[in-house]
Amino acid sequence: MSAQSNSWRVNFASDNVGGAAPEIVAALAEAADGFAMPYGNDDLTEKFRALAAETFETELAAYPVATGTAANSIALATLAPPYGVIYCHEGAHIEEDECAAPEFYIGGGKLTLLGGADGKFSAGDLKAKLGDPSAAAAVHHAQPAAVSISQLTEKGTAYTLEEIRAIADVAHAHGLRLHMDGARFANAVNALGCSPAEASWKSGVDVLSFGATKNGAFAAEAVIFFDPALAKDIEFRRKRGGHLFSKMRFLSAQLCAYLENENWLRYGANANGAAKALADGLRNVDGVELLHPVDGNEIFARISASVHQALRAAGCQYYAFGEAPDGSVGIRLVTAFNTGDAETGHFLEAARAGAKGAAA
Ligand SMILES: *Cc1c(COP(=O)(O)O)cnc(C)c1O
């Protein structure tokens, strides 16, 4: 029997519906053998740190945690005091999808939201929002502490290196650190065609939530500080936040296998390639309109009622939202490290059949 016990033929609901990559499965099995010291005092955690430094071509401080929410929240808590402001996009995962965990970990804090098309805010809008630094110093105001961007964004787009640099320059000019929510960092690096270093610290990112779970791990993320001095109290925050794993070697084993042989970049490239194939196909289907540029492994579209019905009838799973009076719906499709031609082909065939059915 297949491990997939539900009846969906194709599942594009998210990238975390994909299983785990074989290299990571093998690494966990290997790590299960024998004895190792707890709480990160093990060889695999040390190896992960070395691999991360090599991958990003710089000295850094890297801390494994088990969820992206923890990575973001603990990272932001190291950057912001209880009276601190984090600037982020209004659709940011830290705003919409983390149940106020960042504010919880910060012990207060305040998210201040910026708008902007395709999931991005601009350096100019950030600058306008920050205004005159001397005005912010008044005791009555929460104090600017950090800026956070998601890469990929929540609309599946990638900030360009120039856009990141411009945001970082504004943040730094105001004495703020730049955090990047990299739940889909691998997909972004692939989209930009640059090095991991260029996609992060070389463009001004100070702290990265480095995601692996959505891209082939079981459950592993890391908080990476490119200025190790910023990491001064994270070990206490991580422990207090319940993310200092006693059997840390199992998180680190996943992260080592993820980074080794550039496996993570290969996984991300596969996911992005599958999304591109889907997007290219969908552009030619009547009744399908793409809503945002497809830079990585996520597609947002509006599809007609007949295409939606045909896809559901063909066993295609995805999130649908915003049904219009004509029955059309918005959908999000997310491809994964293990999405294959069989899945994208089946989906496109069903969509085309739905379009044809509507025309008949
Ligand atoms: C999935 C995701 C996360 C992490 O979510 P968890 O469910 O806490 O692991 C963080 N940021 C973005 C943009 C995401 O899509």
The ligand as an ORCA input file, in Angstrom:
! r2SCAN-3c Opt
* xyz 0 1
  C       5.518     27.406      5.828
  C       6.070     28.742      6.091
  C       6.729     29.014      7.301
  C       6.926     27.978      8.400
  O       5.775     27.455      8.904
  P       5.709     26.296     10.011
  O       4.402     25.677      9.757
  O       5.796     26.954     11.327
  O       6.865     25.386      9.807
  C       7.271     30.267      7.479
  N       7.163     31.208      6.533
  C       6.551     30.989      5.356
  C       6.510     32.069      4.335
  C       5.966     29.752      5.104
  O       5.345     29.541      3.942
*
